[in-house]
C-alpha cells in the first residue's frame, strides 16, 4: 500500500454528506477542529467570503476544498441562488487535530480545470440527484475518492507545499513518515529517520520542521498518541498500548499521554463516549 493510502486508512478518513440545497442567502458554516469540507457548486453564483481576505466570486461550476483551519461563508451572488452539495471530512476518531495538513485557505477548482476528475464529479452529481437505493453509501465513497483526487491535484499544482499531505508525497519525508506510521513502537532517533530520507541529520531535521511545523520527535509523539487513542477506543489494555507505541512502562506512557492530551488515559477513555462532542453546523440566512 502506498504511503498516502496507508495514511488515509490509519486515520480512518470519512466523508459524509453534510448539507445540500439551494443557497439563496448567506450560508454560515461552523466546524470543530480537524474537520474539512468539500463543496460542489453545480452552476456557480456563489461568493466565497473569508475574514481578512478578498471575496472570491464563483461564476462557473466549481469544487471548493476547505481545510480544517479555514473560516468562511458562502453567499449567493444572484437572486435565484445556487445549488450546492457539501461533504464533511473527519480524520480519525478524534476531533482534535494534532498535525498540520498543509491547508490554511480554501482552494477553488473550476470544473474546467479538473478534466481528469470529470467522470467522478459527474457520477457524484448524478448519484445525488438520482436518489437510488444505496445512495448514501455511494455518495460517501465518491466524496472520499474526490478528496484524494483533490489532494493529488493541489500538491501537483503546488497549492499545498507544506504540512502532512505534502510531506507524505515527498520522496524524502514520505519514507520516514511511512516508517513512523507503521512502526510507532520503535525507538526512533532523528539520525535513523534521516537515513530513511537519505539526508543528513541536520538537513532532515530542518527540512522536516520547515514542512511539518514540528520537529521529527514531536511528530512521532503526536502520532503515537493518536494510535494510543484509537487502541483505547478498541478496548486494548493500557499496559499493552504502552509497549505498542514505544514506551517501556505504563507510567512513562501515561505521563506523555497526560501532557499531550490533557487527561490520563483512564479518564480520557471514560469521557470518550460523551454526547457533547462538537459537530459541524450550517445555517442559511436569507
N, C-alpha and C positions, 0 to 999 in steps of 0.2 A: 504494500500500500504506500502511495506517495505521501510526502510529509503534510501537504495541505489536507488531503483526505483524512489522514490519521488524526490531525488536529480537530477537524470537524467531528469526527467520530468520538474522540475522547472528551470533547466539550459538549457533546450532545446537542449540536446545532439544531434548533427547532424553529421553523417558520409557521406562522398561523395567520389566517385571515383575521384582520383586526377591525377594519372599517371599510365600508363600501357605500357608494351612493353619490348623489349629486351635491356638489358644494356650490351653493348659490349665495354664500356669505363668507365668513371667515372661520376656518377650521383651526381650532387651537388644540395642540397636542401636548400631552404631558406624559412622560415615561420615566420609569425608575432607572437607576444606574445600570449599565450593562446591556440595555436593550437598544436595538437598532430597528429602523423602519425602511421599507421599500414602498414607494407609491408609484402606481402605474396610472398615468393620465392619458386617457384614450384619445382625446381630441384637442388638448390644450385649453387655454382660457383660465389659467391659474397664475397668480403671482406668489413666488416664494419670498416670504418676509422673515428676515433674520435680524435679531437685535445687533446694532452696531455695524451692519453690513448693507450694501446696496441691495435693493429689491431686485429679484431675478424674474423677469416675465417669461412665462412658458406658453408659447403660441402654437406649438405642434405636439403631436403625441410623444410622450417622454416617460422615462423612468427616473425617479428620484431615489438616490441612495443616501439615507440619513443615518449617520453614525450615532453611537451611544451618547456622545457628548454634546450634540447639537441641540439648539432650541430654536424653534421657528414656528411660523403659522403659514397656512395655505389659504390664500384669499382669491375669491373669484374676480376675474378681470372683465367679465361681460355679464349682462343681465341674466342670461339663461344658465349661467354657471358652467360647471364641468363635471363629468363623471370620473371618479377615481376609485381605484382598488388599492387598499393598503394592507400590508403584511407586517407583523411584528416578529422580531427575531430575538431569541434569548440564547446566550452562550452558557452552557452548563445549567446546573440546577439552582444556582445561587444568583441573587440579584446583584451582589457586589462584584464588580469587575476589577480584577487585580492586575491587569496588564493592558497596556495601550494597544489598540488595534491599528492605530496609524491614521484614523479618520477623525478629523475635527470639524469639518464643514460639510454641508450637504453637497453631493455631486449630482449634476443633472446630465442625463444621457438622452438626447433625442433618438427616437426610433431609427431615424435616417442614418445614424452613425453606429447602429448596432445590428448590422446586416446579419452577422453570424448568430445573433440571438433572436432574429425574427421569428423562426419557427416556434421557439419556446414561448415567446411573448404571445404569439397568435394562439397557441394551444391554451395558454393560461386564460386569455380573454374569452376564447370560445368556451372553455370549461366553466368559466364563471357565469356566462350568460345562459348556457345550456341547462344547468341545474339538473343534471342526470344523477342516477344513483351512484354513490361513492364520490360525489363532487368535492366534499370537504377534504378527504384524504388526497385526492388528485391535486387539488389546489395547493395543499401544504407541500407536497413533493415538488410541484412545479416552482413554488416560491423558493424552496431551498436550492433547486437547480439554478434558478436565475440569480440567486445570491452569489453562488460560486462563480457563475459567468461574469457577474459584475466585478467581483474581486479580481479575477484574471485581467479583465479589461482595464480596470483602474490602475493596476500595477504596470501593465504593458504601456499605458499612456502616461506613466509617471505621475498620476494623480494621487497615488499612495506611494510615498517614498520613505516612510519610517513606520515604526510600530510592528506589531506581531505579524499582521497579514503580509507586510512587505518582507520581513525577516524570514518567514517560512519559505518564501520563494527565492531567497537569495542563495546563491550557490555555496557561500561560506557559512553564513549563520544558520541556514536551514539544517545542515548536517549536525551541528552542535545542538540545536533545539530538538531535533529528532531523537537524539540520544537522551537528552534530559527528559523528554516526554515518555520515552519507552522504558527508561531505567532510572526513575527518581530515587530509588533506594541506594544507588551507588554514591560513594564519597567523592563527588566530582570536585576537581580543582580547576582554577582558571587555566592553568597550563594544559591540562588534559582536554578541556573544551577547545582551547586554541589549536591544539594539534588536530582535532577533528575538522576544524575550519581551515586547516593548512595555513595558519597565520602565526606570527609571533605572539607571545603572551600579551605584550603591551599594546600592540596594534589591535588584537582581538578584543581586549578589554575596552579600549577606547571606542572601537567601531560598534561593539555591542551596546555600550552605554549610549552612544550617539543615536543609534537606530531605535533602541527599545526604551530609552529614558530611565533605565535602571541598570545596575551592574549585573554581570552574569550570575553571581551568587545570590543577589536579591531576587532575580527572576526564578532561579532554582528553588528558593524557599517558597516563593509565591505559588509556583506550580505544585510543589509538594503539599502545600496546604489545600490547594484546590482538589488534588487527588484524595487527600485525607477526608475532606468534607464529603466527597462522593462515597467513599468507603463507609463513613459514619452513617450516611443515609441508607446504605445497604445492610446495616446491622453488624458490620465487622467489629470485633473487639478492639478496644483502644490499644492494647499491648501489641496486637497483630499489626494494626495500622502503623504504629511507631516504627517497627522494623521495615514495613513495606515502603515507607517513604524516607528511609535513610537515617533513622535515629537509633542510637544504641540503647536507649532506655525510654520507658514511658514518661518519666519525669521530664527528660530533655524535650521530648516531642510536645508534651503538654505546655511547657513554658513557651516554646516557639509558637504553638497554636494560639495561646493566650495573647501573645504580643502581636500576632498578625491579625487575628480575627476579633479580638477584644473580649472573648469568653473562653473558659476552659472547655475542652471537648465535650465533657459530660453535660455541662449546662447548655452548650450550643445545640446538641442533638435533642435535648428536651424541648427547645424552642423552635426546632426546625419545622414542626408541623403547625406553626401558628397560622391563623387565618387572616392576619392583618398585613401580609406581605404586600408591598405596593404593586399596583398594576397600572398599565398604561391606560389613559383615557383620552377620548376625542370629543370635543364639544363644538358644535356648529352654531355660530352666532350670525343671525341674519339682520 
